[in-house]
């Protein structure tokens, strides 16, 4: 049986406060709107946001789930949010339940212009740790990953060139 309570406690004490820190960044808010969405609160009324969360959760299994808070950063300029998924960066914690251990990885998703498709990237908070236990992940891990992955988004999402 999965210990969702422990995973959600980690979200409450570490993930959500980290995402709230990002959402209060004055430089980021000049060009973007930032939302911290609680998956337990239900479906957002904005259809693009709701669809993005549904797509982010595709692949959830009994042992691997997206839970808790999801960070959504959207371009303020409506033209940059066309077609429907463009101009949106989404990040959420993906939990893997293995016996008594709970591992977590950041899952990032955004549309790339070169092929007009959504791309979902499963990353690591620390490249040297394949299965990062929730007890070992800090707010610094999360904030550093947001900076790195959002920088990648900024460099490549609107490019006509394939980045790899």
N, C-alpha and C positions, 0 to 999 in steps of 0.2 A: 504494500500500500504506500502511495506517495505521500510525503509530508508537505502538503501544500501550505500548511500553516507556517512552517519554518521558512519556506521560499517566500511567502508573502510578507513575513516579518523582515526578511532581508530587503525586499522591495521597499517596505515602509521606512526602514532605518537607514538604508544606503542608496538605493536606486532613486527613489522619488526625490529625496533632498538634493541629490546630484543634478537631476533633471530640472529641479526648481532653480538651482543656481544658474544653469544654462539659460533658463527662461527669463532670468532677470538681468542678463548681460546687455547693457546699454549699447555697445557697439553692434552687437548682433541684431538688436531690435530696430536699428536704423533701416535695414533692408529686408528684414524677415519678421514674420510673426511666429511665436513659439508657443506650442501647446504641450502640456503634460497631460496625457489622456490616461484615465484609469479604466482598464479593461473591465473591471467589475461594475463600473457605473453604467454599463450598457453601450449601445451603439451611438456614435456621434450623429447629429442631425445632418451634417454636411455629407452628401453622398460620396464624394471623392475620399474624404477621410475614412468613412465607414468601409468603403471598398478596400482602401489601403490596409486597414487593420485586418480585414478578412484575409487578404492575400498574405500579409505578414504571418498570420497564424496557420496558413496552409502547411501541411506537413506535421502539424501537432499529432503526437501519438500519446498513448497512455504514459510512456516514460519520458517524452520530450515535449515541453510546452512553453509557450509564451504566456507569461503571467504578469499581472500587476500593472505597472506604469509603462507607458510608451511615450517617447519623445517625438514630436512632429514639428519640423521646422519648415515653414512655407515662405516662398518668395512673396514679398508685398506686392510687387508688380504683377497684376493679373495676366498680362501678356506672357510672362515667363512661366505661368502655370498652365500653359496650353501645349499639347493636348492634356487631357484630364489628369494624368498623374505627374506631369512635368512640374519642376519647381518645388518638389516636396522631398524632404529627407526624413526618413522614419527609422527609429532605433528602439529596440526593446530587448529585454533580457530573455534569453532562451534557457530554460532549465532542463537539465537531464537528471533523472532520478535513477541512481545506481545503488541498490541496496540501501544502506543507511546514509550514504553520501548524496549530496545534491551539488551538481556542477552547474556553472552558469557561463554563458558566452554571450557577447553582444551580437545581435542580429541587426543588420543595417540594410535598408532597401531604398532605392530611388530609380527613377527612369533616366536612361541615358539617351541623349539625342542621336548618337551615331546609328542606333538601330531602333529607336523609339520603343524600347522594351524596358519593363521593370527588371532590375537586377537586385537579387538578394544575396548579401554577403554574410557568411557566418565567420566571425573573427574570434580573436582571443584577447582578453584584457592584458595578458602578458604572453608574448610570442613563445616564451620558453616553457609555458605551462599549458599542456594540451587539455587537461581536465581540471579547471580551476574550481576549487571548492568554495561555496558561498562564504564560508567563514574567513577565507583568505582574500576576498575581493574588497577593496576599499573605495571610498569616494574618489580618491586620486586616480585609481585605475579607470573608473567610469568616465571622469572628466577628461583624462588624457585620451581615452578612446574617442570620445565625442570630438575633441579637437582634431585628432588625426583623421578620423573617417569623414568628418564634415569638411575638412580641408581637401580631401580627395574628391568629395562631391563637388566642391566649388571649382576645382581644377578640371574635372572631367565630365560632369553631367551634361553640360551644355556644349560640349565639343562635338564636332562632326567626325573626329578621329577616334578610332578604337584605342583605348588606353593600354591594352595588353597585347 
